Amino acid sequence: GDGTAMYTLQALWTMARERLNVTSIIFNNASYSVLNIELERVGAEGAGEKAKSQLDLNGPVLNFAHLAQGMGVHGIRVSTTEDLVKGLEYALSQPRPHLIEVMVPESLSGLKRKALPWVLRSLPGLPLSLARALKRKIAP
């Protein structure tokens, strides 16, 4: 997700420099969700407003597609499933580094940590050519 991407942003530059045929997907919900989960896990969800604001990635707003482009990686931002599929099809047809930033609607932000299993279960519903290309990309 976007929080993790902030720890590893320099990987985009490496992808471009080494001309890697890699497609990265970032689910952007403007939050360090994993840290919120950890606060809940240790019973510290009652943190103050200042502490909670440190886990919010909205100020200033991050645009990972633009950051990728600034490092030489083709980057796009999508907000719909249809645009995600189109972006994946394009990325898989062009042998170079790509980043797809998927904007998570605010209504789903609290559920982001639960989204990955759903996304993985939905892969069989993708068009066969896209599913095959993803399989080759994920597990050659």
C-alpha positions as YAML, in Angstrom:
chain: A
units: angstrom
residues:
- id: 1
  name: GLY
  ca: [0.00, 0.00, 0.00]
- id: 2
  name: ASP
  ca: [0.87, 3.66, 0.08]
- id: 3
  name: GLY
  ca: [2.29, 3.58, 3.61]
- id: 4
  name: THR
  ca: [4.71, 0.80, 2.76]
- id: 5
  name: ALA
  ca: [5.59, 2.51, -0.52]
- id: 6
  name: MET
  ca: [6.80, 5.53, 1.45]
- id: 7
  name: TYR
  ca: [9.45, 3.28, 3.03]
- id: 8
  name: THR
  ca: [10.65, 1.91, -0.33]
- id: 9
  name: LEU
  ca: [10.14, 4.72, -2.84]
- id: 10
  name: GLN
  ca: [13.73, 4.48, -4.06]
- id: 11
  name: ALA
  ca: [12.89, 1.09, -5.61]
- id: 12
  name: LEU
  ca: [11.16, 2.98, -8.45]
- id: 13
  name: TRP
  ca: [14.46, 4.58, -9.43]
- id: 14
  name: THR
  ca: [16.15, 1.17, -9.40]
- id: 15
  name: MET
  ca: [13.39, -0.26, -11.60]
- id: 16
  name: ALA
  ca: [13.98, 2.53, -14.13]
- id: 17
  name: ARG
  ca: [17.77, 2.47, -13.94]
- id: 18
  name: GLU
  ca: [17.93, -1.29, -14.47]
- id: 19
  name: ARG
  ca: [15.13, -1.19, -17.07]
- id: 20
  name: LEU
  ca: [13.24, -3.88, -15.16]
- id: 21
  name: ASN
  ca: [10.10, -5.39, -16.63]
- id: 22
  name: VAL
  ca: [8.20, -4.99, -13.35]
- id: 23
  name: THR
  ca: [4.70, -3.71, -12.64]
- id: 24
  name: SER
  ca: [4.08, -2.38, -9.13]
- id: 25
  name: ILE
  ca: [0.56, -1.77, -7.84]
- id: 26
  name: ILE
  ca: [0.00, 0.59, -4.92]
- id: 27
  name: PHE
  ca: [-3.38, 0.73, -3.21]
- id: 28
  name: ASN
  ca: [-3.59, 4.33, -1.96]
- id: 29
  name: ASN
  ca: [-5.91, 5.00, 0.97]
- id: 30
  name: ALA
  ca: [-3.82, 7.92, 2.29]
- id: 31
  name: SER
  ca: [-2.96, 6.12, 5.51]
- id: 32
  name: TYR
  ca: [-0.33, 4.07, 7.28]
- id: 33
  name: SER
  ca: [-2.96, 1.35, 7.78]
- id: 34
  name: VAL
  ca: [-0.56, -1.25, 9.13]
- id: 35
  name: LEU
  ca: [0.43, 1.12, 11.93]
- id: 36
  name: ASN
  ca: [-3.23, 1.72, 12.77]
- id: 37
  name: ILE
  ca: [-3.65, -2.06, 12.93]
- id: 38
  name: GLU
  ca: [-0.68, -2.32, 15.28]
- id: 39
  name: LEU
  ca: [-2.12, 0.39, 17.54]
- id: 40
  name: GLU
  ca: [-5.35, -1.61, 17.74]
- id: 41
  name: ARG
  ca: [-3.42, -4.83, 18.35]
- id: 42
  name: VAL
  ca: [-1.62, -3.43, 21.38]
- id: 43
  name: GLY
  ca: [-4.72, -1.69, 22.72]
- id: 44
  name: ALA
  ca: [-3.51, 1.84, 21.91]
- id: 45
  name: GLU
  ca: [-6.32, 2.86, 19.56]
- id: 46
  name: GLY
  ca: [-7.17, 5.75, 21.90]
- id: 47
  name: ALA
  ca: [-4.12, 7.74, 20.74]
- id: 48
  name: GLY
  ca: [-4.40, 11.51, 20.65]
- id: 49
  name: GLU
  ca: [-5.20, 13.56, 17.56]
- id: 50
  name: LYS
  ca: [-1.55, 14.55, 16.98]
- id: 51
  name: ALA
  ca: [-0.44, 10.91, 17.07]
- id: 52
  name: LYS
  ca: [-3.27, 9.87, 14.73]
- id: 53
  name: SER
  ca: [-2.39, 12.68, 12.31]
- id: 54
  name: GLN
  ca: [1.08, 11.17, 11.88]
- id: 55
  name: LEU
  ca: [-0.57, 8.12, 10.30]
- id: 56
  name: ASP
  ca: [-2.50, 10.21, 7.77]
- id: 57
  name: LEU
  ca: [-0.83, 10.55, 4.36]
- id: 58
  name: ASN
  ca: [-3.04, 13.40, 3.11]
- id: 59
  name: GLY
  ca: [-0.96, 16.40, 4.06]
- id: 60
  name: PRO
  ca: [0.56, 16.98, 1.60]
- id: 61
  name: VAL
  ca: [-1.28, 14.65, -0.77]
- id: 62
  name: LEU
  ca: [0.94, 11.96, -2.31]
- id: 63
  name: ASN
  ca: [0.68, 11.15, -6.01]
- id: 64
  name: PHE
  ca: [2.65, 7.97, -6.59]
- id: 65
  name: ALA
  ca: [2.00, 8.01, -10.34]
- id: 66
  name: HIS
  ca: [3.76, 11.38, -10.57]
- id: 67
  name: LEU
  ca: [6.55, 10.25, -8.25]
- id: 68
  name: ALA
  ca: [7.09, 7.20, -10.48]
- id: 69
  name: GLN
  ca: [7.22, 9.36, -13.60]
- id: 70
  name: GLY
  ca: [9.75, 11.61, -11.90]
- id: 71
  name: MET
  ca: [12.00, 8.58, -11.45]
- id: 72
  name: GLY
  ca: [11.61, 7.32, -15.02]
- id: 73
  name: VAL
  ca: [8.84, 4.75, -14.43]
- id: 74
  name: HIS
  ca: [5.60, 4.80, -16.41]
- id: 75
  name: GLY
  ca: [2.97, 5.65, -13.78]
- id: 76
  name: ILE
  ca: [-0.81, 5.92, -13.87]
- id: 77
  name: ARG
  ca: [-3.49, 6.59, -11.27]
- id: 78
  name: VAL
  ca: [-6.79, 4.70, -11.49]
- id: 79
  name: SER
  ca: [-10.04, 4.88, -9.55]
- id: 80
  name: THR
  ca: [-12.17, 2.15, -11.14]
- id: 81
  name: THR
  ca: [-11.83, -1.58, -11.68]
- id: 82
  name: GLU
  ca: [-12.17, -1.05, -15.42]
- id: 83
  name: ASP
  ca: [-9.26, 1.40, -15.44]
- id: 84
  name: LEU
  ca: [-7.20, -1.00, -13.32]
- id: 85
  name: VAL
  ca: [-7.76, -3.80, -15.85]
- id: 86
  name: LYS
  ca: [-6.86, -1.46, -18.73]
- id: 87
  name: GLY
  ca: [-3.75, -0.32, -16.88]
- id: 88
  name: LEU
  ca: [-2.68, -3.90, -16.20]
- id: 89
  name: GLU
  ca: [-3.26, -4.90, -19.81]
- id: 90
  name: TYR
  ca: [-1.12, -1.98, -20.99]
- id: 91
  name: ALA
  ca: [1.63, -2.63, -18.45]
- id: 92
  name: LEU
  ca: [1.81, -6.30, -19.32]
- id: 93
  name: SER
  ca: [2.06, -5.48, -23.03]
- id: 94
  name: GLN
  ca: [4.97, -3.06, -22.63]
- id: 95
  name: PRO
  ca: [8.26, -4.58, -21.34]
- id: 96
  name: ARG
  ca: [9.42, -1.80, -19.02]
- id: 97
  name: PRO
  ca: [8.80, -0.69, -15.43]
- id: 98
  name: HIS
  ca: [5.27, 0.43, -14.56]
- id: 99
  name: LEU
  ca: [3.46, 1.66, -11.48]
- id: 100
  name: ILE
  ca: [-0.31, 1.59, -11.11]
- id: 101
  name: GLU
  ca: [-1.69, 3.66, -8.25]
- id: 102
  name: VAL
  ca: [-5.16, 2.44, -7.26]
- id: 103
  name: MET
  ca: [-7.11, 5.08, -5.37]
- id: 104
  name: VAL
  ca: [-9.08, 3.45, -2.56]
- id: 105
  name: PRO
  ca: [-12.41, 5.22, -1.96]
- id: 106
  name: GLU
  ca: [-12.72, 6.77, 1.50]
- id: 107
  name: SER
  ca: [-15.64, 4.45, 2.18]
- id: 108
  name: LEU
  ca: [-13.24, 1.48, 1.93]
- id: 109
  name: SER
  ca: [-10.21, 2.93, 3.72]
- id: 110
  name: GLY
  ca: [-10.97, 1.14, 6.97]
- id: 111
  name: LEU
  ca: [-11.27, -2.13, 5.08]
- id: 112
  name: LYS
  ca: [-8.01, -1.89, 3.15]
- id: 113
  name: ARG
  ca: [-6.28, -4.52, 5.26]
- id: 114
  name: LYS
  ca: [-9.11, -6.91, 4.38]
- id: 115
  name: ALA
  ca: [-9.05, -6.12, 0.65]
- id: 116
  name: LEU
  ca: [-6.09, -8.22, -0.47]
- id: 117
  name: PRO
  ca: [-7.79, -11.62, -0.04]
- id: 118
  name: TRP
  ca: [-10.79, -10.27, -1.99]
- id: 119
  name: VAL
  ca: [-8.54, -9.02, -4.78]
- id: 120
  name: LEU
  ca: [-6.75, -12.37, -4.96]
- id: 121
  name: ARG
  ca: [-10.05, -14.26, -5.08]
- id: 122
  name: SER
  ca: [-11.23, -12.02, -7.93]
- id: 123
  name: LEU
  ca: [-8.27, -12.87, -10.19]
- id: 124
  name: PRO
  ca: [-10.05, -15.91, -11.72]
- id: 125
  name: GLY
  ca: [-12.74, -13.50, -12.94]
- id: 126
  name: LEU
  ca: [-10.27, -11.51, -15.04]
- id: 127
  name: PRO
  ca: [-10.14, -12.00, -18.81]
- id: 128
  name: LEU
  ca: [-8.13, -15.14, -19.55]
- id: 129
  name: SER
  ca: [-5.38, -13.30, -21.45]
- id: 130
  name: LEU
  ca: [-4.87, -10.90, -18.53]
- id: 131
  name: ALA
  ca: [-4.94, -13.71, -15.96]
- id: 132
  name: ARG
  ca: [-2.30, -15.64, -17.94]
- id: 133
  name: ALA
  ca: [-0.11, -12.57, -18.30]
- id: 134
  name: LEU
  ca: [-0.38, -11.90, -14.56]
- id: 135
  name: LYS
  ca: [0.52, -15.50, -13.80]
- id: 136
  name: ARG
  ca: [3.62, -15.23, -16.00]
- id: 137
  name: LYS
  ca: [4.54, -11.98, -14.28]
- id: 138
  name: ILE
  ca: [3.92, -13.24, -10.73]
- id: 139
  name: ALA
  ca: [5.18, -16.82, -11.07]
- id: 140
  name: PRO
  ca: [7.17, -17.33, -14.30]
...
